[in-house]
């Protein structure tokens, strides 16, 4: 029962041969039949209902015809309509800080992970936002750093921006580590990495990746020299 939205949608589409966007409820049991997941699409996106029994097991029909009905129940048009209302109060304005290098694009489809730096007292009058391209294994995301500018006694106080390994770039240290490991451990050439980034809507040229590798190599070389001395 480790599958989530993508895994369960795959089972519905390629195993059950049903349309996961149809609005039907698709029910999945684990082998011990003490856990159940129900996947459905509610016009705004996929949702999963999950339950684990503390005692006993779920009953599973034996007949194929009944089992098919179990996996595909009522369409979404027969379900009671539900609405959600979200309200919020915007307390401060934001400004995107820094200029991206030529050819760099951070598509809106990339998930954002925010780090909020809030120091001191006083009224928050502005949020300065800096975006850096970061990476996890096999995935990319944009690390958004929000520094809240406060006004105290007529003076504006802005927290310091965390330093980067290579000054003047919009890449996080995790992305630089990813590039180096992909090149020197997995033997993935930089032009291949450029193609992988481009496939996800990220425009970083091979020349830019080469500059990153050279800059990090120079830093490592200086660090090793200092250890030897």
QUILIN-V241870 format. One record per helix or strand of 3 or more residues. SS is the DSSP state (2 for helix, 1 for strand). FROM is the first residue (numbers start at 1). TO is the last residue. Records with the same first field share a line. If there is no record, write none. Layout:
# QUILIN-V241870
SS=FROM-TO + FROM-TO
This chain:
# QUILIN-V241870
2=5-15 + 64-71 + 76-78 + 173-184 + 190-199 + 206-228
1=26-29 + 35-41 + 46-52 + 93-96 + 112-117 + 123-136 + 139-152 + 155-157
